[in-house]
Amino acid sequence: MPVYLIGLYVFVLSIFVGYEIISKVPPLLHTPLMSGTNAISGISLVGAVIAAGHGEDRLTTALGFAAIICGTINVIGGYLVTNRMLQMFRKK
């Protein structure tokens, strides 16, 4: 079986599993979970930088760059939402 088919199979399964897990989480826990997943997004951001910088061909560099953009947006957005949540619990 070709490697790309195995990768596609894992990707599709991860979409279904991720949707099922997130849909079962109560809304009050979404923001604390988001702050915890920022570390995972940071790790994927490091992988994207490695993929983009390796530069074997243009496709790898372009996909790595797109992953850097998406990962950065995810990390920054997660920290902004977490900061906003924490400000709601501060004493005035």
C-alpha positions in Angstrom: 0.0 0.0 0.0 1.5 3.4 -1.0 2.6 5.7 1.8 0.4 8.6 0.7 -2.7 6.4 1.0 -1.8 5.5 4.6 -1.3 9.2 5.3 -4.6 10.1 3.7 -6.3 7.3 5.7 -4.9 8.6 9.0 -5.8 12.2 8.1 -9.5 11.3 7.4 -9.7 9.3 10.6 -8.2 12.1 12.6 -10.9 14.5 11.2 -13.7 12.2 12.4 -12.1 11.5 15.8 -11.3 15.2 16.4 -14.9 16.2 15.5 -16.3 13.5 17.9 -14.1 14.6 20.7 -14.7 18.3 20.4 -18.4 17.9 20.0 -18.6 16.1 23.3 -16.7 18.8 25.3 -19.0 21.2 27.2 -18.7 24.9 26.1 -17.3 25.9 29.5 -14.2 23.8 28.9 -13.4 25.0 25.4 -11.2 27.9 26.4 -9.1 26.1 29.0 -8.6 23.3 26.5 -7.6 25.8 23.9 -4.8 27.1 26.1 -3.5 23.6 26.6 -3.5 22.9 22.9 -1.3 25.9 22.2 1.7 23.8 23.2 0.7 21.2 20.6 0.3 24.0 18.0 3.7 25.3 18.9 5.2 21.8 18.3 3.5 21.6 14.9 4.8 25.1 14.1 8.4 23.9 14.7 7.7 21.0 12.3 6.3 23.4 9.7 9.4 25.6 10.0 11.6 22.5 9.4 9.5 21.4 6.4 9.6 24.9 4.8 13.3 25.4 5.5 14.4 22.0 4.2 13.5 23.2 0.7 13.6 19.9 -1.3 11.2 21.3 -3.8 8.7 24.2 -4.3 5.7 22.2 -3.1 7.3 21.3 0.2 8.3 24.9 0.8 4.9 26.2 -0.1 3.1 23.7 2.1 5.5 24.4 4.9 4.9 28.1 4.6 1.1 27.6 4.6 1.5 25.4 7.7 3.6 28.2 9.4 0.8 30.8 8.7 -2.0 28.5 9.9 0.0 27.4 13.0 0.9 31.0 13.9 -2.7 32.1 13.6 -3.8 29.2 15.8 -1.2 29.9 18.5 -1.8 33.7 18.6 -5.5 33.3 18.6 -5.4 30.7 21.3 -3.3 32.9 23.6 -5.6 35.9 22.9 -8.7 34.0 23.8 -7.0 32.6 26.9 -5.9 36.0 28.0 -9.4 37.4 27.5 -10.8 34.5 29.5 -8.4 35.1 32.4 -9.3 38.8 32.4 -12.9 37.9 33.0 -11.9 36.3 36.3 -9.7 39.1 37.7 -11.0 41.2 40.5 -12.0 44.7 39.5 
